[in-house]
Amino acid sequence: MKCPICRKEITRENPEFPFCSDRCRVIDLGNWASGKYVISTPLSPGDRPKNPDADQDED
């Protein structure tokens, strides 16, 4: 397997897995924090309640 940041070969036994080092792990975290990475799948209408106060079902 390769580190998703620097593409260096790594094994699952590496304590920083799936990264090769703490440096690559921090770079990845920074990419998420800066908005470089996004989750592209939009929410479906059924994925969230229509009314945020309606978390509990009333019987």
N, CA, C and O atoms as a Maestro MAE file, in Angstrom:
{
 s_m_m2io_version
 :::
 2.0.0
}

f_m_ct {
 s_m_title
 :::
 protein
 m_atom[236] {
  # First column is atom index #
  i_m_mmod_type
  r_m_x_coord
  r_m_y_coord
  r_m_z_coord
  i_m_residue_number
  s_m_chain_name
  s_m_pdb_residue_name
  s_m_pdb_atom_name
  i_m_atomic_number
  :::
  1 25 0.835 -1.166 0.000 1 A "MET " " N  " 7
  2 3 0.000 0.000 0.000 1 A "MET " " CA " 6
  3 2 0.884 1.234 0.000 1 A "MET " " C  " 6
  4 15 2.026 1.196 0.457 1 A "MET " " O  " 8
  5 25 0.334 2.342 -0.525 2 A "LYS " " N  " 7
  6 3 1.096 3.588 -0.575 2 A "LYS " " CA " 6
  7 2 0.441 4.656 0.293 2 A "LYS " " C  " 6
  8 15 -0.782 4.713 0.422 2 A "LYS " " O  " 8
  9 25 1.280 5.495 0.880 3 A "CYS " " N  " 7
  10 3 0.813 6.622 1.673 3 A "CYS " " CA " 6
  11 2 -0.011 7.538 0.757 3 A "CYS " " C  " 6
  12 15 0.445 7.871 -0.337 3 A "CYS " " O  " 8
  13 25 -1.208 7.950 1.179 4 A "PRO " " N  " 7
  14 3 -2.038 8.785 0.309 4 A "PRO " " CA " 6
  15 2 -1.467 10.185 0.063 4 A "PRO " " C  " 6
  16 15 -1.923 10.873 -0.850 4 A "PRO " " O  " 8
  17 25 -0.501 10.614 0.839 5 A "ILE " " N  " 7
  18 3 0.072 11.948 0.674 5 A "ILE " " CA " 6
  19 2 1.338 11.914 -0.182 5 A "ILE " " C  " 6
  20 15 1.411 12.605 -1.198 5 A "ILE " " O  " 8
  21 25 2.334 11.121 0.215 6 A "CYS " " N  " 7
  22 3 3.622 11.142 -0.505 6 A "CYS " " CA " 6
  23 2 3.834 9.938 -1.416 6 A "CYS " " C  " 6
  24 15 4.814 9.878 -2.159 6 A "CYS " " O  " 8
  25 25 2.917 8.984 -1.355 7 A "ARG " " N  " 7
  26 3 2.955 7.785 -2.195 7 A "ARG " " CA " 6
  27 2 4.098 6.828 -1.853 7 A "ARG " " C  " 6
  28 15 4.415 5.953 -2.659 7 A "ARG " " O  " 8
  29 25 4.723 6.966 -0.685 8 A "LYS " " N  " 7
  30 3 5.764 6.049 -0.233 8 A "LYS " " CA " 6
  31 2 5.129 4.716 0.139 8 A "LYS " " C  " 6
  32 15 4.041 4.690 0.716 8 A "LYS " " O  " 8
  33 25 5.794 3.606 -0.183 9 A "GLU " " N  " 7
  34 3 5.300 2.272 0.163 9 A "GLU " " CA " 6
  35 2 5.293 2.100 1.684 9 A "GLU " " C  " 6
  36 15 6.264 2.434 2.363 9 A "GLU " " O  " 8
  37 25 4.171 1.568 2.210 10 A "ILE " " N  " 7
  38 3 4.056 1.317 3.645 10 A "ILE " " CA " 6
  39 2 3.383 -0.032 3.872 10 A "ILE " " C  " 6
  40 15 2.820 -0.622 2.950 10 A "ILE " " O  " 8
  41 25 3.450 -0.508 5.107 11 A "THR " " N  " 7
  42 3 2.778 -1.752 5.474 11 A "THR " " CA " 6
  43 2 1.773 -1.453 6.575 11 A "THR " " C  " 6
  44 15 1.826 -0.397 7.206 11 A "THR " " O  " 8
  45 25 0.862 -2.384 6.799 12 A "ARG " " N  " 7
  46 3 -0.150 -2.209 7.848 12 A "ARG " " CA " 6
  47 2 0.465 -2.192 9.238 12 A "ARG " " C  " 6
  48 15 -0.168 -1.714 10.180 12 A "ARG " " O  " 8
  49 25 1.661 -2.691 9.387 13 A "GLU " " N  " 7
  50 3 2.328 -2.708 10.684 13 A "GLU " " CA " 6
  51 2 2.873 -1.337 11.070 13 A "GLU " " C  " 6
  52 15 3.238 -1.129 12.227 13 A "GLU " " O  " 8
  53 25 2.936 -0.400 10.131 14 A "ASN " " N  " 7
  54 3 3.435 0.940 10.399 14 A "ASN " " CA " 6
  55 2 2.519 1.609 11.419 14 A "ASN " " C  " 6
  56 15 1.305 1.637 11.215 14 A "ASN " " O  " 8
  57 25 3.065 2.151 12.515 15 A "PRO " " N  " 7
  58 3 2.219 2.775 13.543 15 A "PRO " " CA " 6
  59 2 1.443 3.993 13.045 15 A "PRO " " C  " 6
  60 15 0.459 4.379 13.676 15 A "PRO " " O  " 8
  61 25 1.842 4.597 11.959 16 A "GLU " " N  " 7
  62 3 1.147 5.757 11.402 16 A "GLU " " CA " 6
  63 2 0.158 5.360 10.301 16 A "GLU " " C  " 6
  64 15 -0.428 6.234 9.662 16 A "GLU " " O  " 8
  65 25 -0.036 4.067 10.071 17 A "PHE " " N  " 7
  66 3 -0.904 3.570 9.006 17 A "PHE " " CA " 6
  67 2 -2.250 4.290 9.019 17 A "PHE " " C  " 6
  68 15 -2.817 4.444 10.101 17 A "PHE " " O  " 8
  69 25 -2.785 4.730 7.917 18 A "PRO " " N  " 7
  70 3 -2.411 4.491 6.529 18 A "PRO " " CA " 6
  71 2 -1.401 5.483 5.969 18 A "PRO " " C  " 6
  72 15 -1.167 5.511 4.761 18 A "PRO " " O  " 8
  73 25 -0.800 6.298 6.836 19 A "PHE " " N  " 7
  74 3 0.227 7.237 6.401 19 A "PHE " " CA " 6
  75 2 1.599 6.667 6.713 19 A "PHE " " C  " 6
  76 15 1.720 5.727 7.499 19 A "PHE " " O  " 8
  77 25 2.643 7.235 6.095 20 A "CYS " " N  " 7
  78 3 3.992 6.729 6.346 20 A "CYS " " CA " 6
  79 2 4.636 7.417 7.540 20 A "CYS " " C  " 6
  80 15 5.578 6.885 8.128 20 A "CYS " " O  " 8
  81 25 4.135 8.599 7.904 21 A "SER " " N  " 7
  82 3 4.740 9.358 8.996 21 A "SER " " CA " 6
  83 2 3.721 10.306 9.614 21 A "SER " " C  " 6
  84 15 2.637 10.521 9.072 21 A "SER " " O  " 8
  85 25 4.092 10.862 10.751 22 A "ASP " " N  " 7
  86 3 3.236 11.853 11.396 22 A "ASP " " CA " 6
  87 2 3.121 13.090 10.507 22 A "ASP " " C  " 6
  88 15 2.070 13.731 10.484 22 A "ASP " " O  " 8
  89 25 4.172 13.432 9.782 23 A "ARG " " N  " 7
  90 3 4.139 14.579 8.878 23 A "ARG " " CA " 6
  91 2 3.033 14.431 7.848 23 A "ARG " " C  " 6
  92 15 2.265 15.369 7.630 23 A "ARG " " O  " 8
  93 25 2.935 13.268 7.207 24 A "CYS " " N  " 7
  94 3 1.891 13.041 6.208 24 A "CYS " " CA " 6
  95 2 0.506 13.045 6.843 24 A "CYS " " C  " 6
  96 15 -0.452 13.519 6.231 24 A "CYS " " O  " 8
  97 25 0.389 12.527 8.053 25 A "ARG " " N  " 7
  98 3 -0.889 12.536 8.772 25 A "ARG " " CA " 6
  99 2 -1.347 13.975 9.020 25 A "ARG " " C  " 6
  100 15 -2.523 14.290 8.838 25 A "ARG " " O  " 8
  101 25 -0.416 14.855 9.438 26 A "VAL " " N  " 7
  102 3 -0.751 16.255 9.710 26 A "VAL " " CA " 6
  103 2 -1.096 16.989 8.408 26 A "VAL " " C  " 6
  104 15 -2.003 17.822 8.396 26 A "VAL " " O  " 8
  105 25 -0.397 16.697 7.333 27 A "ILE " " N  " 7
  106 3 -0.724 17.303 6.035 27 A "ILE " " CA " 6
  107 2 -2.145 16.928 5.632 27 A "ILE " " C  " 6
  108 15 -2.903 17.779 5.168 27 A "ILE " " O  " 8
  109 25 -2.506 15.669 5.807 28 A "ASP " " N  " 7
  110 3 -3.855 15.217 5.469 28 A "ASP " " CA " 6
  111 2 -4.897 15.934 6.323 28 A "ASP " " C  " 6
  112 15 -5.926 16.369 5.805 28 A "ASP " " O  " 8
  113 25 -4.645 16.061 7.610 29 A "LEU " " N  " 7
  114 3 -5.565 16.771 8.499 29 A "LEU " " CA " 6
  115 2 -5.722 18.224 8.057 29 A "LEU " " C  " 6
  116 15 -6.829 18.762 8.058 29 A "LEU " " O  " 8
  117 25 -4.618 18.851 7.681 30 A "GLY " " N  " 7
  118 3 -4.667 20.231 7.198 30 A "GLY " " CA " 6
  119 2 -5.482 20.355 5.929 30 A "GLY " " C  " 6
  120 15 -6.191 21.343 5.739 30 A "GLY " " O  " 8
  121 25 -5.390 19.357 5.050 31 A "ASN " " N  " 7
  122 3 -6.191 19.375 3.818 31 A "ASN " " CA " 6
  123 2 -7.676 19.330 4.126 31 A "ASN " " C  " 6
  124 15 -8.461 20.025 3.480 31 A "ASN " " O  " 8
  125 25 -8.075 18.526 5.099 32 A "TRP " " N  " 7
  126 3 -9.487 18.484 5.505 32 A "TRP " " CA " 6
  127 2 -9.897 19.815 6.117 32 A "TRP " " C  " 6
  128 15 -10.958 20.349 5.793 32 A "TRP " " O  " 8
  129 25 -9.055 20.357 7.006 33 A "ALA " " N  " 7
  130 3 -9.393 21.597 7.706 33 A "ALA " " CA " 6
  131 2 -9.498 22.790 6.762 33 A "ALA " " C  " 6
  132 15 -10.300 23.696 6.992 33 A "ALA " " O  " 8
  133 25 -8.696 22.796 5.703 34 A "SER " " N  " 7
  134 3 -8.707 23.931 4.768 34 A "SER " " CA " 6
  135 2 -9.808 23.825 3.723 34 A "SER " " C  " 6
  136 15 -10.036 24.764 2.961 34 A "SER " " O  " 8
  137 25 -10.495 22.678 3.684 35 A "GLY " " N  " 7
  138 3 -11.568 22.498 2.706 35 A "GLY " " CA " 6
  139 2 -11.096 21.941 1.377 35 A "GLY " " C  " 6
  140 15 -11.861 21.905 0.413 35 A "GLY " " O  " 8
  141 25 -9.844 21.505 1.313 36 A "LYS " " N  " 7
  142 3 -9.339 20.922 0.073 36 A "LYS " " CA " 6
  143 2 -10.066 19.625 -0.258 36 A "LYS " " C  " 6
  144 15 -10.307 19.321 -1.427 36 A "LYS " " O  " 8
  145 25 -10.411 18.866 0.770 37 A "TYR " " N  " 7
  146 3 -11.175 17.637 0.591 37 A "TYR " " CA " 6
  147 2 -12.643 17.928 0.886 37 A "TYR " " C  " 6
  148 15 -12.959 18.666 1.819 37 A "TYR " " O  " 8
  149 25 -13.529 17.353 0.099 38 A "VAL " " N  " 7
  150 3 -14.961 17.478 0.351 38 A "VAL " " CA " 6
  151 2 -15.620 16.131 0.117 38 A "VAL " " C  " 6
  152 15 -15.106 15.303 -0.634 38 A "VAL " " O  " 8
  153 25 -16.734 15.918 0.748 39 A "ILE " " N  " 7
  154 3 -17.527 14.720 0.505 39 A "ILE " " CA " 6
  155 2 -18.513 15.082 -0.584 39 A "ILE " " C  " 6
  156 15 -19.361 15.954 -0.397 39 A "ILE " " O  " 8
  157 25 -18.406 14.414 -1.726 40 A "SER " " N  " 7
  158 3 -19.136 14.851 -2.909 40 A "SER " " CA " 6
  159 2 -20.569 14.354 -3.003 40 A "SER " " C  " 6
  160 15 -21.343 14.892 -3.795 40 A "SER " " O  " 8
  161 25 -20.945 13.368 -2.240 41 A "THR " " N  " 7
  162 3 -22.292 12.828 -2.339 41 A "THR " " CA " 6
  163 2 -23.259 13.709 -1.552 41 A "THR " " C  " 6
  164 15 -23.103 13.858 -0.340 41 A "THR " " O  " 8
  165 25 -24.250 14.292 -2.215 42 A "PRO " " N  " 7
  166 3 -25.211 15.129 -1.479 42 A "PRO " " CA " 6
  167 2 -26.122 14.275 -0.598 42 A "PRO " " C  " 6
  168 15 -26.323 13.088 -0.856 42 A "PRO " " O  " 8
  169 25 -26.657 14.886 0.424 43 A "LEU " " N  " 7
  170 3 -27.600 14.194 1.294 43 A "LEU " " CA " 6
  171 2 -28.886 13.912 0.548 43 A "LEU " " C  " 6
  172 15 -29.348 14.730 -0.247 43 A "LEU " " O  " 8
  173 25 -29.451 12.770 0.802 44 A "SER " " N  " 7
  174 3 -30.764 12.433 0.258 44 A "SER " " CA " 6
  175 2 -31.821 13.085 1.146 44 A "SER " " C  " 6
  176 15 -31.551 13.356 2.316 44 A "SER " " O  " 8
  177 25 -33.014 13.342 0.617 45 A "PRO " " N  " 7
  178 3 -34.054 13.948 1.457 45 A "PRO " " CA " 6
  179 2 -34.350 13.149 2.726 45 A "PRO " " C  " 6
  180 15 -34.737 13.738 3.736 45 A "PRO " " O  " 8
  181 25 -34.183 11.844 2.701 46 A "GLY " " N  " 7
  182 3 -34.468 11.017 3.867 46 A "GLY " " CA " 6
  183 2 -33.324 10.921 4.859 46 A "GLY " " C  " 6
  184 15 -33.476 10.283 5.901 46 A "GLY " " O  " 8
  185 25 -32.171 11.542 4.566 47 A "ASP " " N  " 7
  186 3 -31.007 11.450 5.441 47 A "ASP " " CA " 6
  187 2 -31.055 12.374 6.646 47 A "ASP " " C  " 6
  188 15 -30.287 12.193 7.591 47 A "ASP " " O  " 8
  189 25 -31.937 13.352 6.630 48 A "ARG " " N  " 7
  190 3 -32.017 14.265 7.762 48 A "ARG " " CA " 6
  191 2 -33.481 14.606 8.029 48 A "ARG " " C  " 6
  192 15 -34.304 14.582 7.113 48 A "ARG " " O  " 8
  193 25 -33.802 14.920 9.270 49 A "PRO " " N  " 7
  194 3 -35.198 15.247 9.579 49 A "PRO " " CA " 6
  195 2 -35.605 16.577 8.944 49 A "PRO " " C  " 6
  196 15 -34.778 17.477 8.795 49 A "PRO " " O  " 8
  197 25 -36.875 16.697 8.571 50 A "LYS " " N  " 7
  198 3 -37.384 17.939 7.985 50 A "LYS " " CA " 6
  199 2 -37.400 19.048 9.016 50 A "LYS " " C  " 6
  200 15 -37.127 20.206 8.700 50 A "LYS " " O  " 8
  201 25 -37.720 18.689 10.250 51 A "ASN " " N  " 7
  202 3 -37.777 19.639 11.345 51 A "ASN " " CA " 6
  203 2 -36.683 19.261 12.340 51 A "ASN " " C  " 6
  204 15 -36.750 18.178 12.922 51 A "ASN " " O  " 8
  205 25 -35.671 20.116 12.559 52 A "PRO " " N  " 7
  206 3 -34.580 19.751 13.468 52 A "PRO " " CA " 6
  207 2 -35.032 19.457 14.887 52 A "PRO " " C  " 6
  208 15 -34.345 18.739 15.612 52 A "PRO " " O  " 8
  209 25 -36.196 20.005 15.307 53 A "ASP " " N  " 7
  210 3 -36.702 19.748 16.660 53 A "ASP " " CA " 6
  211 2 -37.455 18.432 16.743 53 A "ASP " " C  " 6
  212 15 -37.857 18.026 17.833 53 A "ASP " " O  " 8
  213 25 -37.654 17.758 15.622 54 A "ALA " " N  " 7
  214 3 -38.462 16.529 15.579 54 A "ALA " " CA " 6
  215 2 -37.565 15.294 15.598 54 A "ALA " " C  " 6
  216 15 -37.744 14.387 14.785 54 A "ALA " " O  " 8
  217 25 -36.604 15.253 16.518 55 A "ASP " " N  " 7
  218 3 -35.704 14.113 16.594 55 A "ASP " " CA " 6
  219 2 -36.372 12.870 17.158 55 A "ASP " " C  " 6
  220 15 -35.926 11.753 16.896 55 A "ASP " " O  " 8
  221 25 -37.435 13.053 17.927 56 A "GLN " " N  " 7
  222 3 -38.104 11.910 18.547 56 A "GLN " " CA " 6
  223 2 -39.448 11.685 17.869 56 A "GLN " " C  " 6
  224 15 -40.178 12.626 17.561 56 A "GLN " " O  " 8
  225 25 -39.749 10.421 17.647 57 A "ASP " " N  " 7
  226 3 -41.054 10.069 17.074 57 A "ASP " " CA " 6
  227 2 -42.107 10.112 18.165 57 A "ASP " " C  " 6
  228 15 -41.893 9.601 19.264 57 A "ASP " " O  " 8
  229 25 -43.245 10.722 17.860 58 A "GLU " " N  " 7
  230 3 -44.353 10.746 18.810 58 A "GLU " " CA " 6
  231 2 -45.350 9.676 18.420 58 A "GLU " " C  " 6
  232 15 -45.743 9.583 17.257 58 A "GLU " " O  " 8
  233 25 -45.762 8.864 19.386 59 A "ASP " " N  " 7
  234 3 -46.734 7.799 19.098 59 A "ASP " " CA " 6
  235 2 -48.126 8.231 19.462 59 A "ASP " " C  " 6
  236 15 -49.075 7.466 19.290 59 A "ASP " " O  " 8
  :::
 }
 m_bond[235] {
  # First column is bond index #
  i_m_from
  i_m_to
  i_m_order
  :::
  1 1 2 1
  2 2 3 1
  3 3 4 2
  4 3 5 1
  5 5 6 1
  6 6 7 1
  7 7 8 2
  8 7 9 1
  9 9 10 1
  10 10 11 1
  11 11 12 2
  12 11 13 1
  13 13 14 1
  14 14 15 1
  15 15 16 2
  16 15 17 1
  17 17 18 1
  18 18 19 1
  19 19 20 2
  20 19 21 1
  21 21 22 1
  22 22 23 1
  23 23 24 2
  24 23 25 1
  25 25 26 1
  26 26 27 1
  27 27 28 2
  28 27 29 1
  29 29 30 1
  30 30 31 1
  31 31 32 2
  32 31 33 1
  33 33 34 1
  34 34 35 1
  35 35 36 2
  36 35 37 1
  37 37 38 1
  38 38 39 1
  39 39 40 2
  40 39 41 1
  41 41 42 1
  42 42 43 1
  43 43 44 2
  44 43 45 1
  45 45 46 1
  46 46 47 1
  47 47 48 2
  48 47 49 1
  49 49 50 1
  50 50 51 1
  51 51 52 2
  52 51 53 1
  53 53 54 1
  54 54 55 1
  55 55 56 2
  56 55 57 1
  57 57 58 1
  58 58 59 1
  59 59 60 2
  60 59 61 1
  61 61 62 1
  62 62 63 1
  63 63 64 2
  64 63 65 1
  65 65 66 1
  66 66 67 1
  67 67 68 2
  68 67 69 1
  69 69 70 1
  70 70 71 1
  71 71 72 2
  72 71 73 1
  73 73 74 1
  74 74 75 1
  75 75 76 2
  76 75 77 1
  77 77 78 1
  78 78 79 1
  79 79 80 2
  80 79 81 1
  81 81 82 1
  82 82 83 1
  83 83 84 2
  84 83 85 1
  85 85 86 1
  86 86 87 1
  87 87 88 2
  88 87 89 1
  89 89 90 1
  90 90 91 1
  91 91 92 2
  92 91 93 1
  93 93 94 1
  94 94 95 1
  95 95 96 2
  96 95 97 1
  97 97 98 1
  98 98 99 1
  99 99 100 2
  100 99 101 1
  101 101 102 1
  102 102 103 1
  103 103 104 2
  104 103 105 1
  105 105 106 1
  106 106 107 1
  107 107 108 2
  108 107 109 1
  109 109 110 1
  110 110 111 1
  111 111 112 2
  112 111 113 1
  113 113 114 1
  114 114 115 1
  115 115 116 2
  116 115 117 1
  117 117 118 1
  118 118 119 1
  119 119 120 2
  120 119 121 1
  121 121 122 1
  122 122 123 1
  123 123 124 2
  124 123 125 1
  125 125 126 1
  126 126 127 1
  127 127 128 2
  128 127 129 1
  129 129 130 1
  130 130 131 1
  131 131 132 2
  132 131 133 1
  133 133 134 1
  134 134 135 1
  135 135 136 2
  136 135 137 1
  137 137 138 1
  138 138 139 1
  139 139 140 2
  140 139 141 1
  141 141 142 1
  142 142 143 1
  143 143 144 2
  144 143 145 1
  145 145 146 1
  146 146 147 1
  147 147 148 2
  148 147 149 1
  149 149 150 1
  150 150 151 1
  151 151 152 2
  152 151 153 1
  153 153 154 1
  154 154 155 1
  155 155 156 2
  156 155 157 1
  157 157 158 1
  158 158 159 1
  159 159 160 2
  160 159 161 1
  161 161 162 1
  162 162 163 1
  163 163 164 2
  164 163 165 1
  165 165 166 1
  166 166 167 1
  167 167 168 2
  168 167 169 1
  169 169 170 1
  170 170 171 1
  171 171 172 2
  172 171 173 1
  173 173 174 1
  174 174 175 1
  175 175 176 2
  176 175 177 1
  177 177 178 1
  178 178 179 1
  179 179 180 2
  180 179 181 1
  181 181 182 1
  182 182 183 1
  183 183 184 2
  184 183 185 1
  185 185 186 1
  186 186 187 1
  187 187 188 2
  188 187 189 1
  189 189 190 1
  190 190 191 1
  191 191 192 2
  192 191 193 1
  193 193 194 1
  194 194 195 1
  195 195 196 2
  196 195 197 1
  197 197 198 1
  198 198 199 1
  199 199 200 2
  200 199 201 1
  201 201 202 1
  202 202 203 1
  203 203 204 2
  204 203 205 1
  205 205 206 1
  206 206 207 1
  207 207 208 2
  208 207 209 1
  209 209 210 1
  210 210 211 1
  211 211 212 2
  212 211 213 1
  213 213 214 1
  214 214 215 1
  215 215 216 2
  216 215 217 1
  217 217 218 1
  218 218 219 1
  219 219 220 2
  220 219 221 1
  221 221 222 1
  222 222 223 1
  223 223 224 2
  224 223 225 1
  225 225 226 1
  226 226 227 1
  227 227 228 2
  228 227 229 1
  229 229 230 1
  230 230 231 1
  231 231 232 2
  232 231 233 1
  233 233 234 1
  234 234 235 1
  235 235 236 2
  :::
 }
}
